[in-house]
Structures are given as structure tokens and as C-alpha cells.
Amino acid sequence: MDSGEENRVRINGATGRKALFRKELADHLKSKRFLLLLILIGSTSYASLYGALTGLSDAIASDSNFIFLKLYTQGGNSIPSFMSFIALLGPIVGLALGFDAINSERAAGTLNRLVSQPIYRDSIIIGKFLAGTAVIASIVYTMGIALGAVGVLCTGLKPSGEEVLRILVFLTFTVIYIAFWLAISILFSVVCRHAATSALASIAVWLFFAIFMSLVASIVANAVYPVNDQYNAMVNSLSNYTLEMNLNRISPYYLYSEAVSTIMNPSVRSVNVVTMDQLVGAISGYLSLGQSLLLVWPHLTGLAALMLVAFGGSYIGFMRQEVRTN
């Protein structure tokens, strides 16, 4: 294949992906599902803002630094913070956008027509993932920025440049986190023939990582390093906690929560176990954004890797499946 033919192949592939991306994006934005997700995330976001505003005076009394970030991290009156809401409910957005991405097309017979078009087959799965990610990014950034704007109007607070950057990094982490769940839902949509089955499988994975993973990590850590009596507690406490924390970090929910807590709380100086010897001579203070990013860089890499692995599985599964054309 000469260079001219390679260029034509590359252009045709990019054109096909662009066309599929536009089609899928338009389908998402025009669907009732998108409207329901927008209402869900919007209502929970402003409920969390209301809780933050009610508890803001107490939060300022305990720490008067980085007040604007408390609009995102502070809850109140039994209402979780915006950060907590997104960590728990954000995956619903990704799962809802992708659980029927492939099997619904197959059941309706439209997948055959897509494959028969003069586009590369991988453009279908790539276009669906990119369109879903674009919808996720639009929802996350819109809600995050709108929450800050309403917070400014309600409180008169003026965010500093570092606070704005921290919020943008937090929203970027959120997009990658939810895109992972989109990739998981597309994977089950490729593997499962029925949309209901893929939805249940995706929800099961989400519930396991969000709720049961911490229980499993605790059980395994207690079995390997028991702390059931005073002697074992004295000898094994550090090893027990370290093993439990490392097992929890397998969960994308824990990775995301730990990372954004570090980004949105500059007083967090370490994400690992800190011994008393390490605290001797340490100067209390706040970390800069660059130093906070150094702490959570492995978390971002891990989330991105999990997202790519999940999408890679759906890509390979889709490319290996047989699609009969009429």
C-alpha cells in the first residue's frame, strides 16, 4: 500500500468516525434519557449546594481557608456534598448512556445497516464511546460550573485562581471516572444479547465496587493480618490497614474518592499511611495544586488505564462478533 492509498484510508476512517460521532451525539441529546439524567444530576447538585450553604458558617468557623471549595466538599442537614453525590450517582450516567449501545441496535436490526455502510466497522464502537464521553463531559462541566456560579451569587464569594483550577481538575477527574462506567456498560452491551441483561450486569459491578468492595477488603485484611486481640492489634495494625487500603484501591470508586478528596482539600498532605516518625518535624500547612497533583497522579493514571482496558475489551469483543447483513 503506497502513501497516497494510506492517506485515503486514514481520511475515510476519520470521516466515518466523525459521522458516527455526530449521529450518536444527536441521538443522546434528543433522547428522553438525557433529559432524565440532566434532571437527576441537576436536582442532586443543587440539593448538595443547599446543604453546603446551610453548613457553610460552621465550616468557615473551623477553617477559613479555601472557602469556595467548601461549596463542593461541604454537606449539611443530612445532605451529602456535591463531591459525594457525584462519586455515588455519577456512574449511573455512564451506565445509562451505554448499557444498550450495541445490543439495542442488534435487536432493532439497525446494526446490520450501519455495518453495510461504507465506513470502517471500528468507527461504530469508537463513535458510540466518544459521543457518550462528550455527553458526560457536557453534563459534568455544565453542572460543576453552574454550581459555582450559583454559589457566587448566593454568597458573594470570589474564588481564587487556585480554587478555580482545583475545581476544573476535579471535574476532569469526574469525566474520566464516569467514562470508565460508560466503557463498562458498552462492554456488557457487546457481550450480552439483551439490554436488560447488560443493564443488570453493569449495575451489579457498580454496586460491588461502591458498597461491597470495602467489606471484601476488610475481610481479607483481617484474615491475613488479624487484629482480634491486643497483641495482634499492636503487631498487625499497620500491615492490616495498608493491605485493606491497597485492596480498596482496586475499586474505581475508592480511587476517585481518594483522588478528588486530595484535590479539593489542600490540607491533605499524604494518601498513604503516615507514621509518627514521619510527623516529627513536619510543618503544618496547605499543599499547592502542583503538589496535590503529584499525590494523585497515580490515581488518574489508574482510572484512565481502567477506562481504556474496559473500552479495549468492548472494542475487541465487537470486532470479533459476527454481524450478518441482509
Phi, psi and omega in degrees: 000122181281174184295325179296318179292322176298320178295320179295320178297318181295318180294317179297320178296317179295321179295318179296316178297321179295318179294317178294322178299314180296319179297311182294321179296317178296320178298318179295312186291334181268354186276155175291333179299318179297319179297318179295319178296321179295319178294317180299307182293321180295315181294318179292326180295314182282336171293319178294324177296319177299316178297321179294320180293323180291330181257011185292321182297319178294322180293321179293324180297325180277330180203114184267009180261149178051053184294321185297327179295336181293340175297334181261334186253346185261133172253185179181151178053047178065016178255121180295163178286166177301320179298318179291320178300313183294321181298323184271317186263343179304317178303333179300323179298311180297317180294320182292329182280340188236354188294337179239026185298318184254313186293331177291323176295321179293317181293324181279350180084002181281340179295323178299319180291324178296316182294328182284350178287157181283059176227158178287146186295325181291343178296334181293307183289323179292317179297321179295317181292316181294322178294317177297319178295322178296320177295316179300314180298319180295319179293313185295310182292322179296313181292320180296315181289321179296322178298317178295320180296317178295323177298320177296317181294324183280327187250338185077008179289142177249113182290145175281168179298321180293323178296319178297316179296320178297320179295319179294321176295318177301316180292325177293317174303319182295319178299315179296320180297313181288327177297329174300315180290329172298315179297321177297316182293323176293323177301312179291331176293328177285318186285317185269141182278336183246142182297322180297320179295315180294325178295315180295319179296318179295317179295323179297318178296318179299313180296322179298311182289326184280329188241309192271341182297321179295324177293317179296317180297320179294318180296315181295317181296320179291331178285322181281315180236083184294144177230039187276353175220177187295320181293311180297324178296323180289322185277321191254000187301313182294315180294321179299312182294319181295316179295317179298318179295318180294323176293321178297330181288354169292331182282128176297330178297316180290318179302312181295313182299318180293321182292311184288332175296324178289318181292317186272356177233093184297347179282346176288121186249353180202148176250004178244180180292133178245121180273168179295326178298324180287336180281341182295124179083357180287141180262124180288146180168189182252145177276148173286168179299320179298319179291322176296322178295325176297325179292322188256006178302318176299327179294316178297317178298318180295316179297316179296321179295317178299319179297315181292324177295316179297316178292323177299322177296317179292324179296311181295317180298319180291319182291335181270347181285150177269128176240112182278132177256143181272000000 
